[in-house]
């Protein structure tokens, strides 16, 4: 009887050692789960998938329509990493929530733009125009900086990446600034005079930043989009293989050919 109990206990121990709950798949399985927004992040990850397969890593892509859940899912270890955000956004998220999500590598830049279906040139923007912009802190500041760069508003400090509407010192056109969730902004184009839209949402809405934007950031934009993980798994070999693949010559060529300047490699 004692011999049977010993064998049974050993089997239970082995069963316990074979399981893991380390974010989206145990390290031994070589599965890697990454959260991303649809365009261009998930599209780029799809190009990476066969590259990683050759390295023995099975990449699973989970697509999200917002900018909050991808970080929450990494924190909760439901996914291993995410790819959708800039450093100012990540810094604001970590600061507000007391978290410590970590940059793994920079991949691309999406020049931020302003769009309209009512005017053809920014010079036609009327006095009292209604302008929509993102409501999350980093992208809200980014939109204000773009407006300031083109003289539509004046900011207390035009280099402050944390500027808010409280920092506006002059608004000569009396613009009515409405803040909305970033994903909603393309839907406002029929209702407002100008909408400042993140490139991923602009592309998803069928807009071409290089052709349709009335204002757009230039190629030296500091807003690189990063692969992000947790401190406990950022050095995981699977994530490091993903980082290497995302910054490979094959992916650089894909970004340049696919997006024609609407998305720029940052490596």
For each residue, the residues with C-beta under 8 A, 3 or more apart:
1: 4 5
2: 5 6
3: 6 7
4: 1 7 8
5: 1 2 8 9
6: 2 3 9 10
7: 3 4 10 11
8: 4 5 11 12
9: 5 6 12 13
10: 6 7 13 14
11: 7 8 14 15
12: 8 9 15 16
13: 9 10 16 17
14: 10 11 17 18
15: 11 12 18 19
16: 12 13 19
17: 13 14
18: 14 15
19: 15 16 26
20: 25 26 27 28
21: 26 77
22: 25 26 27 77 233
23: 33 74 77 78 79 80 230 233
24: 31 32 33 60 77 78 79 80
25: 20 22 29 30 31 32 33 60 80
26: 19 20 21 22 29
27: 20 22 236 237 238
28: 20
29: 25 26 58
30: 25 56 57 58 238
31: 24 25 57 58 60
32: 24 25 52 57 58 59 60 80 81 238 239 242
33: 23 24 25 60 62 78 79 80
34: 45 59 60 61 62 79 80 81 82 83 242
35: 62 63 64 69 70 73 74 79 81 82 83 84
36: 41 42 45 61 62 63 64 70 82 83 84
37: 41 42 63 64 65 67 70 84 200
38: 41 42 43 63 65 200 204
39: 42 43 200 201 203 204
40: 43 44 108 110 199 200 203 255 258 259 263
41: 36 37 38 44 45 83 84 200 225
42: 36 37 38 39 45 46 61 63
43: 38 39 40 46 47 258
44: 40 41 47 48 83 107 108 246 251 254 255
45: 34 36 41 42 48 49 59 61 83
46: 42 43 49 61
47: 43 44 50 51 250 251 254
48: 44 45 51 52 59 242 245 246 251
49: 45 46 52 53 59 61
50: 47 53 54
51: 47 48 54 55 245 248 250 251
52: 32 48 49 55 57 58 59 241 242 245
53: 49 50 56 57 58 59
54: 50 51
55: 51 52 241 245
56: 30 53
57: 30 31 32 52 53 238 241 242
58: 29 30 31 32 52 53
59: 32 34 45 48 49 52 53 242
60: 24 25 31 32 33 34
61: 34 36 42 45 46 49
62: 33 34 35 36 73 79
63: 35 36 37 38 42
64: 35 36 37 69 70 73 84
65: 37 38 183
66: 69 70 181 183
67: 37 70 71 84 85 89 136 182 183
68: 71 72
69: 35 64 66 72 73
70: 35 36 37 64 66 67 73 74 79 82 84 85
71: 67 68 74 75 82 85 90 93 99 101 228
72: 68 69 75 76
73: 35 62 64 69 70 76 78 79 82
74: 23 35 70 71 77 78 79 80 81 82 101 228 229 230
75: 71 72 99 101 230
76: 72 73
77: 21 22 23 24 74 230
78: 23 24 33 73 74
79: 23 24 33 34 35 62 70 73 74 82
80: 23 24 25 32 33 34 74 229 233 236 238 239
81: 32 34 35 74 104 227 228 229 233 239 242
82: 34 35 36 70 71 73 74 79 85 227 228 229
83: 34 35 36 41 44 45 107 225 226 227 228 246
84: 35 36 37 41 64 67 70 200 225
85: 67 70 71 82 89 90 93 225 226 228
86: 89 90 138 223 224 225 226
87: 90 91 103 222 223 224 226
88: 91 92 137 138 141 142 161 162 223
89: 67 85 86 92 93 136 137 138 139
90: 71 85 86 87 93 94 101 103 226 228
91: 87 88 94 95 138
92: 88 89 95 96 136 137 138 162
93: 71 85 89 90 96 97 99 101
94: 90 91 97 98 99 100 101
95: 91 92 98
96: 92 93 137
97: 93 94
98: 94 95
99: 71 75 93 94
100: 94 230 231
101: 71 74 75 90 93 94 228 229 230
102: 228 229 230 231 234
103: 87 90 106 226 227 228
104: 81 226 227 228 229 234 239 240 242 243
105: 226 227 243 246 247 267
106: 103 224 225 226 227 266 267
107: 44 83 224 225 226 227 246 247 251 265 266 267
108: 40 44 224 225 255 263 264 265 266
109: 219 221 223 224 225 263 264 265 266
110: 40 198 199 200 209 223 225 262 263 264
111: 199 209 213 216 217 218 219 221 262 264
112: 139 142 143 146 196 197 198 199 216 217 221 223
113: 196 197 199 202 209 212 213 214 215 216 217
114: 122 143 146 147 194 195 196 197 213 214 215 216
115: 186 189 194 195 196 197 202 207 212 213 214
116: 119 120 125 189 193 194 195 214
117: 189 190
118: 192 193
119: 116 122 124 125 126 193 194 214
120: 116 124
121: 124 214
122: 114 119 125 150 152 194 214 215
123:
124: 119 120 121
125: 116 119 122 129 152 173 175 193 194
126: 119 129 173 193
127: 173 174
128: 173 174 175 176
129: 125 126 173 175 176 192 193 194
130: 175 176 178 191 192 193 194
131: 147 175 176 177 178 192 193 194 195 196
132: 177 178 179 180 185 188 192 194 195 196
133: 139 140 143 144 177 178 179 180 185 195 196
134: 139 140 142 143 179 180 181 182 185 196 198
135: 140 179 180 181 182
136: 67 89 92 139 140 181 182
137: 88 89 92 96 140 141 162 164
138: 86 88 89 91 92 141 142 161 162
139: 89 112 133 134 136 142 143 182 198
140: 133 134 135 136 137 143 144 164 179
141: 88 137 138 144 145 160 161 162 163 164
142: 88 112 134 138 139 145 146 161 223
143: 112 114 133 134 139 140 146 147 196
144: 133 140 141 147 148 153 155 163 164 165 167 168
145: 141 142 148 149 155 158 161 163
146: 112 114 142 143 149 150 196 215 217
147: 114 131 143 144 150 152 153 175 196 215
148: 144 145 151 152 153 154 155 158 163
149: 145 146 158
150: 122 146 147 215
151: 148
152: 122 125 147 148 172 173 175
153: 144 147 148 168 170 171 172 175
154: 148 168 169 170 171
155: 144 145 148 158 160 163 167 168 169
156: 160 163 167 168 169
157: 160 163 167
158: 145 148 149 155 163
159:
160: 141 155 156 157 163 167
161: 88 138 141 142 145 222
162: 88 92 137 138 141
163: 141 144 145 148 155 156 157 158 160 167
164: 137 140 141 144 167
165: 144 168 177 179
166:
167: 144 155 156 157 160 163 164
168: 144 153 154 155 156 165 171
169: 154 155 156
170: 153 154
171: 153 154 168 174 175
172: 152 153
173: 125 126 127 128 129 152
174: 127 128 171
175: 125 128 129 130 131 147 152 153 171
176: 128 129 130 131
177: 131 132 133 165
178: 130 131 132 133 188 192
179: 132 133 134 135 140 165
180: 132 133 134 135 184 185 188
181: 66 134 135 136 184 185
182: 67 134 135 136 139 185 197 198 201
183: 65 66 67 201
184: 180 181 187 188
185: 132 133 134 180 181 182 188 195 196 197 198 201
186: 115 189 195 197 201 202 204 205 207
187: 184 190
188: 132 178 180 184 185 191 192 195
189: 115 116 117 186 192 195
190: 117 187
191: 130 188
192: 118 129 130 131 132 178 188 189 195
193: 116 118 119 125 126 129 130 131
194: 114 115 116 119 122 125 129 130 131 132 214
195: 114 115 116 131 132 133 185 186 188 189 192
196: 112 113 114 115 131 132 133 134 143 146 147 185 215
197: 112 113 114 115 182 185 186 201 202 205 207
198: 110 112 134 139 182 185 201 202
199: 40 110 111 112 113 202 203 209 262 263
200: 37 38 39 40 41 84 110 203 204
201: 39 182 183 185 186 197 198 204 205
202: 113 115 186 197 198 199 205 207 209 212 213 262
203: 39 40 199 200 206 207 208 209 259 262 263
204: 38 39 186 200 201
205: 186 197 201 202
206: 203
207: 115 186 197 202 203 212 213
208: 203 211 212 262
209: 110 111 113 199 202 203 212 213 216 261 262
210: 213 216 260 261 262
211: 208
212: 113 115 202 207 208 209
213: 111 113 114 115 202 207 209 210 216
214: 113 114 115 116 119 121 122 194
215: 113 114 122 146 147 150 196
216: 111 112 113 114 209 210 213
217: 111 112 113 146 221 223
218: 111 221
219: 109 111 264
220:
221: 109 111 112 217 218
222: 87 161
223: 86 87 88 109 110 112 142 217
224: 86 87 106 107 108 109 266
225: 41 83 84 85 86 106 107 108 109 110 266
226: 83 85 86 87 90 103 104 105 106 107
227: 81 82 83 103 104 105 106 107 239 242 243 246
228: 71 74 81 82 83 85 90 101 102 103 104
229: 74 80 81 82 101 102 104 233 234 236 239
230: 23 74 75 77 100 101 102 233 234
231: 100 102 234
232:
233: 22 23 80 81 229 230 236 239
234: 102 104 229 230 231 239
235: 239 240
236: 27 80 229 233 239 240
237: 27 240 241
238: 27 30 32 57 80 241 242
239: 32 80 81 104 227 229 233 234 235 236 242 243
240: 104 235 236 237 243 244
241: 52 55 57 237 238 244 245
242: 32 34 48 52 57 59 81 104 227 238 239 245 246
243: 104 105 227 239 240 246 247
244: 240 241 247 248
245: 48 51 52 55 241 242 248 251
246: 44 48 83 105 107 227 242 243 251
247: 105 107 243 244 251 252 267
248: 51 244 245 251 252
249: 252 253
250: 47 51 253 254
251: 44 47 48 51 107 245 246 247 248 254 255 265
252: 247 248 249 255 256 265 267
253: 249 250 256 257
254: 44 47 250 251 257 258
255: 40 44 108 251 252 258 259 263 264 265
256: 252 253 259 260 264 265
257: 253 254 260
258: 40 43 254 255 263
259: 40 203 255 256 262 263 264
260: 210 256 257
261: 209 210 264
262: 110 111 199 202 203 208 209 210 259
263: 40 108 109 110 199 203 255 258 259
264: 108 109 110 111 219 255 256 259 261
265: 107 108 109 251 252 255 256
266: 106 107 108 109 224 225
267: 105 106 107 247 252
